[in-house]
Amino acid sequence: MTALVEVKDLAKTFDVSAPWLNRVIERRPREFVHAVDGVSFEIERGHTLALVGESGCGKSTVARLLVGLYKPSRGTVRFDGQDTEAAMRTAEGRALHRRMQMIFQDPYASLNPRWKVLDIIAEPLREHGMVKNDDEAKQRVGELLQSVGLAPADMEKFPHQFSGGQRQRISIARALATQPEFLVCDEPTSALDVSVQAQVLNIMKDLQRQQGLTYLFISHNLAVVRHVADEVGVMYLGRLVELAPKTRLFEQPRHPYTRMLLDAIPDIHMTGRSRTPVQGEVPNPLNPPSGCAFHPRCPHANARCSSERPALMEFQGIRVACHAVEEGRI
């Protein structure tokens, strides 16, 4: 099966230096943050890859790089065999934008409060010339609202008249307007209550089944990931440290950081297994540790871990970046 999305050695560096005059007066060098640093993965058509990790690990930057909101500092994103960055500069760029859409994290900030729902959802339809007149737009918006569990009459309302969960459904309807094949979901349920989260996730699962959608799902919540993902990538300080099928990752986590994240999930079934809470703090991305970025927090770290950066290598069908796993120490 060929992958719909292929990401190779993707990197994004941000210049976070102080203004030039301040640097001259205070004799400070320029400062850079390597938000994403050499990430590679593939997503098969109709599948969901979830990226998880603590805040600031680069998950959302990956999402924005994939849909073209950021330009990569290095590496390539290929969508259906096309290099997206090269394609965005050509006339085919619009067609590519139509095929990949994004659902943002905050349903309160991502909808224009001055527009009716009709205009919010119809905008991409008009932009891509997919409706000829207002009647056609209303017809299509009504269908999209029904597909996410809202009533066609809701198109005459404004965003402030809806709850958070309903707003996120409107965001999903807007993303689906152009009939995309690939949706990048940047923590789409993190601003919602748990009961509403489940409703939105179920809608997304149903839509995936009906329309054969491919998802990149960004989250820091492993319980959510367990519900939606086929494959899980664990990120730490801009790099992928483990990439595995969901069941393998939850049953046999290999990387010490993945184990730490899973141990932090409340044990609802009271199995009595020993649990270690997440230790230490995420290092400052302006001054990351040498070698393996996780070594200051890792119980298995040795001298090699603090000096040599591990590569993402394949072990028994999963990919892990860990010297301890490679040497058979864990």
C-alpha positions as CSV (number, residue, x, y, z in Angstrom):
1,M,0.0,0.0,0.0
2,T,1.5,3.4,-1.0
3,A,1.6,6.2,1.5
4,L,-0.6,9.3,0.9
5,V,1.7,11.5,3.0
6,E,5.5,11.0,3.1
7,V,7.6,13.2,5.4
8,K,11.4,13.0,5.1
9,D,13.9,14.7,7.4
10,L,11.6,17.6,8.1
11,A,13.0,20.5,10.2
12,K,12.0,24.0,11.2
13,T,14.2,26.5,12.9
14,F,12.9,29.8,14.4
15,D,15.1,32.8,14.9
16,V,14.2,34.0,18.4
17,S,17.1,36.5,18.8
18,A,16.7,39.8,20.6
19,P,16.6,42.9,18.4
20,W,19.9,43.8,16.7
21,L,20.6,46.8,18.9
22,N,20.1,44.9,22.1
23,R,22.4,42.1,20.9
24,V,25.1,44.7,20.1
25,I,24.8,46.5,23.5
26,E,24.5,43.3,25.6
27,R,27.0,41.3,23.3
28,R,24.5,38.5,23.0
29,P,24.6,36.0,20.1
30,R,21.7,35.2,17.8
31,E,19.4,32.5,19.3
32,F,17.6,29.8,17.4
33,V,15.0,27.2,18.4
34,H,15.0,23.9,16.5
35,A,11.3,23.4,16.9
36,V,11.3,20.3,14.6
37,D,14.6,18.6,13.9
38,G,14.7,15.8,11.3
39,V,11.3,14.2,11.6
40,S,10.4,11.4,9.1
41,F,7.1,9.4,8.8
42,E,4.5,8.1,6.4
43,I,0.7,7.9,6.6
44,E,-1.2,5.4,4.5
45,R,-4.4,6.4,2.8
46,G,-7.4,6.0,5.1
47,H,-5.2,5.7,8.2
48,T,-4.6,7.9,11.3
49,L,-1.2,8.8,12.6
50,A,-1.2,10.4,16.0
51,L,1.7,12.6,17.2
52,V,2.0,12.8,21.0
53,G,4.3,14.5,23.5
54,E,4.5,17.2,26.1
55,S,3.8,20.8,25.3
56,G,6.6,22.5,23.3
57,C,7.9,19.2,21.6
58,G,7.1,20.5,18.1
59,K,3.8,18.6,17.3
60,S,1.9,21.7,16.2
61,T,4.9,23.0,14.2
62,V,4.8,19.6,12.2
63,A,1.1,20.2,11.6
64,R,1.6,23.7,10.2
65,L,4.5,22.5,8.1
66,L,2.4,19.8,6.5
67,V,-0.4,22.2,5.4
68,G,2.0,24.9,4.2
69,L,1.5,27.5,6.9
70,Y,5.2,27.3,7.7
71,K,8.0,26.8,5.2
72,P,10.4,24.0,6.2
73,S,14.0,24.9,7.0
74,R,15.0,21.4,5.7
75,G,13.4,18.2,4.4
76,T,10.4,17.5,2.2
77,V,6.7,16.8,2.5
78,R,5.2,14.7,-0.3
79,F,1.5,14.4,-0.7
80,D,0.2,11.7,-3.2
81,G,3.7,11.7,-4.7
82,Q,3.9,15.5,-5.1
83,D,6.4,17.7,-3.3
84,T,4.0,20.1,-1.5
85,E,6.4,23.1,-1.2
86,A,7.1,23.1,-4.9
87,A,3.5,22.5,-5.8
88,M,2.2,25.4,-3.6
89,R,4.1,27.8,-5.8
90,T,2.4,26.6,-9.0
91,A,-1.2,26.8,-10.3
92,E,-1.7,23.3,-8.9
93,G,-1.2,24.7,-5.4
94,R,-4.9,25.6,-5.1
95,A,-5.9,22.0,-6.0
96,L,-3.5,20.7,-3.4
97,H,-4.9,23.1,-0.7
98,R,-8.3,21.8,-1.5
99,R,-7.2,18.2,-0.9
100,M,-5.6,18.9,2.5
101,Q,-7.2,20.9,5.3
102,M,-6.6,21.7,9.0
103,I,-8.8,21.6,12.1
104,F,-7.4,24.0,14.7
105,Q,-7.1,23.6,18.5
106,D,-9.3,26.4,19.7
107,P,-12.9,26.4,18.5
108,Y,-13.3,29.9,20.0
109,A,-10.5,31.5,18.1
110,S,-10.7,29.7,14.7
111,L,-14.2,31.0,13.7
112,N,-14.8,34.6,12.7
113,P,-17.3,36.0,15.3
114,R,-18.7,38.5,12.8
115,W,-19.7,35.9,10.2
116,K,-22.7,33.7,10.2
117,V,-22.1,29.9,10.0
118,L,-23.3,29.9,6.4
119,D,-20.5,32.3,5.4
120,I,-17.8,30.5,7.5
121,I,-18.5,27.1,5.9
122,A,-19.2,28.5,2.4
123,E,-16.0,30.5,2.2
124,P,-13.8,27.6,1.1
125,L,-16.5,26.5,-1.4
126,R,-16.6,29.9,-3.0
127,E,-12.8,30.3,-2.8
128,H,-12.3,27.1,-4.8
129,G,-15.2,27.7,-7.2
130,M,-17.2,24.7,-6.0
131,V,-20.6,26.5,-5.9
132,K,-22.1,28.6,-8.6
133,N,-24.6,30.7,-6.6
134,D,-26.0,31.4,-3.1
135,D,-28.7,28.7,-3.3
136,E,-26.1,26.1,-4.1
137,A,-23.9,27.3,-1.2
138,K,-26.9,27.0,1.2
139,Q,-27.7,23.5,0.0
140,R,-24.1,22.3,0.4
141,V,-23.6,24.0,3.8
142,G,-26.8,22.4,5.0
143,E,-25.5,18.9,4.0
144,L,-22.1,19.6,5.7
145,L,-23.8,20.7,8.9
146,Q,-25.9,17.5,8.9
147,S,-22.8,15.4,8.3
148,V,-21.4,16.7,11.7
149,G,-24.6,16.3,13.6
150,L,-26.0,19.9,13.4
151,A,-29.2,21.2,11.8
152,P,-29.2,23.0,8.5
153,A,-31.1,25.9,10.2
154,D,-27.9,26.5,12.3
155,M,-26.3,28.2,9.2
156,E,-28.2,31.4,10.1
157,K,-26.6,31.7,13.5
158,F,-23.3,33.3,14.7
159,P,-20.5,31.4,16.4
160,H,-21.3,32.9,19.9
161,Q,-24.7,31.1,19.8
162,F,-22.9,27.7,20.0
163,S,-21.1,25.7,22.7
164,G,-17.4,24.7,22.3
165,G,-18.3,21.3,21.0
166,Q,-20.7,22.6,18.5
167,R,-18.2,25.2,17.3
168,Q,-15.6,22.4,16.8
169,R,-18.2,20.6,14.7
170,I,-18.6,23.8,12.6
171,S,-14.8,23.8,12.2
172,I,-14.9,20.2,11.0
173,A,-17.7,21.0,8.6
174,R,-15.6,23.9,7.2
175,A,-12.6,21.6,6.8
176,L,-14.7,19.0,5.0
177,A,-16.3,21.6,2.6
178,T,-13.6,21.1,-0.1
179,Q,-13.9,17.3,0.1
180,P,-10.3,16.9,1.2
181,E,-8.5,13.5,1.4
182,F,-6.2,14.5,4.3
183,L,-7.0,16.3,7.5
184,V,-4.5,17.7,9.9
185,C,-6.1,17.9,13.4
186,D,-4.1,20.0,15.8
187,E,-5.4,19.0,19.3
188,P,-9.1,19.3,18.0
189,T,-10.6,18.2,21.3
190,S,-8.2,19.6,24.0
191,A,-10.4,22.7,24.7
192,L,-13.5,20.6,25.2
193,D,-15.1,18.8,28.2
194,V,-14.5,15.0,28.3
195,S,-18.1,14.1,27.3
196,V,-18.0,16.5,24.4
197,Q,-14.6,15.2,23.4
198,A,-16.0,11.7,22.9
199,Q,-18.8,13.1,20.7
200,V,-16.4,15.0,18.4
201,L,-14.0,12.1,18.2
202,N,-16.8,9.7,17.2
203,I,-18.0,12.1,14.5
204,M,-14.4,12.2,13.2
205,K,-14.2,8.4,13.2
206,D,-17.5,8.1,11.4
207,L,-16.5,10.6,8.7
208,Q,-13.2,8.7,8.2
209,R,-15.1,5.5,7.6
210,Q,-17.6,7.1,5.3
211,Q,-15.2,9.2,3.2
212,G,-12.0,7.3,3.5
213,L,-10.2,10.3,5.1
214,T,-6.5,10.2,6.2
215,Y,-5.7,12.0,9.5
216,L,-2.7,13.4,11.2
217,F,-3.9,13.7,14.8
218,I,-1.9,15.9,17.2
219,S,-2.5,15.4,20.9
220,H,-0.9,15.3,24.3
221,N,-3.7,13.1,25.6
222,L,-2.9,9.4,25.2
223,A,-6.4,8.3,26.1
224,V,-7.7,10.2,23.1
225,V,-4.9,8.8,20.9
226,R,-5.9,5.2,21.9
227,H,-9.4,5.9,20.6
228,V,-8.5,7.4,17.2
229,A,-5.0,6.3,16.0
230,D,-3.7,3.4,13.9
231,E,-0.1,4.4,14.4
232,V,1.5,6.6,17.1
233,G,4.6,8.7,16.9
234,V,6.1,10.0,20.2
235,M,7.9,13.3,20.0
236,Y,10.4,14.8,22.4
237,L,12.1,18.2,21.9
238,G,11.5,18.3,18.1
239,R,12.4,14.7,17.3
240,L,10.6,11.4,16.9
241,V,11.7,9.0,19.6
242,E,9.3,6.1,18.9
243,L,7.0,5.2,16.0
244,A,4.8,2.1,16.3
245,P,1.4,0.6,15.6
246,K,-1.0,1.7,18.4
247,T,-1.5,-1.7,20.1
248,R,2.2,-2.4,20.1
249,L,2.9,1.0,21.6
250,F,0.4,0.7,24.4
251,E,1.2,-2.9,25.2
252,Q,5.0,-2.9,24.8
253,P,6.4,0.7,24.9
254,R,10.1,0.6,24.2
255,H,11.5,4.1,24.6
256,P,11.9,5.2,28.3
257,Y,10.0,8.5,27.5
258,T,7.0,6.6,26.0
259,R,6.9,4.4,29.2
260,M,7.0,7.5,31.3
261,L,4.0,9.1,29.4
262,L,2.0,5.8,29.7
263,D,2.8,5.5,33.4
264,A,1.3,9.0,33.9
265,I,-2.2,7.8,32.7
266,P,-4.5,7.0,35.6
267,D,-4.9,3.3,36.1
268,I,-8.7,3.0,35.8
269,H,-8.8,-0.8,35.9
270,M,-6.8,-0.9,39.2
271,T,-4.4,-3.5,37.9
272,G,-2.0,-2.7,40.7
273,R,0.9,-2.3,38.3
274,S,3.8,-0.2,39.5
275,R,3.7,3.3,38.1
276,T,6.4,6.0,37.9
277,P,5.1,9.5,37.4
278,V,6.7,11.7,34.8
279,Q,10.1,12.8,36.2
280,G,11.8,16.2,35.7
281,E,11.1,19.1,33.4
282,V,11.3,19.4,29.6
283,P,14.7,21.1,28.9
284,N,15.0,24.6,27.5
285,P,14.7,24.3,23.7
286,L,17.2,27.2,23.4
287,N,19.8,25.1,25.1
288,P,18.9,21.4,24.6
289,P,21.0,18.7,26.2
290,S,23.8,17.1,24.3
291,G,23.5,13.6,22.9
292,C,20.0,12.2,23.5
293,A,17.8,15.1,24.5
294,F,16.0,12.8,27.0
295,H,19.1,11.6,28.9
296,P,18.9,14.0,31.9
297,R,15.4,12.5,32.7
298,C,16.2,8.9,31.7
299,P,16.7,6.1,34.3
300,H,18.7,4.1,31.8
301,A,21.1,6.8,30.6
302,N,24.9,6.2,30.4
303,A,27.9,8.1,29.0
304,R,27.0,7.3,25.4
305,C,23.5,8.8,25.9
306,S,24.9,12.1,27.0
307,S,27.4,12.4,24.1
308,E,25.9,10.7,21.0
309,R,22.5,11.4,19.6
310,P,20.5,8.2,18.8
311,A,19.1,7.7,15.3
312,L,15.5,6.4,14.7
313,M,16.2,2.7,14.0
314,E,13.9,-0.2,13.2
315,F,13.5,-2.9,15.9
316,Q,11.0,-5.8,15.3
317,G,8.6,-3.7,13.3
318,I,8.7,-0.5,15.3
319,R,11.1,2.5,15.1
320,V,12.9,3.7,18.2
321,A,15.7,6.3,18.9
322,C,17.3,4.9,22.0
323,H,20.8,3.6,22.7
324,A,19.6,1.5,25.7
325,V,17.1,-0.3,23.4
326,E,19.7,-0.8,20.7
327,E,22.2,-2.2,23.2
328,G,19.5,-4.5,24.8
329,R,19.8,-2.8,28.2
330,I,16.1,-2.4,28.5
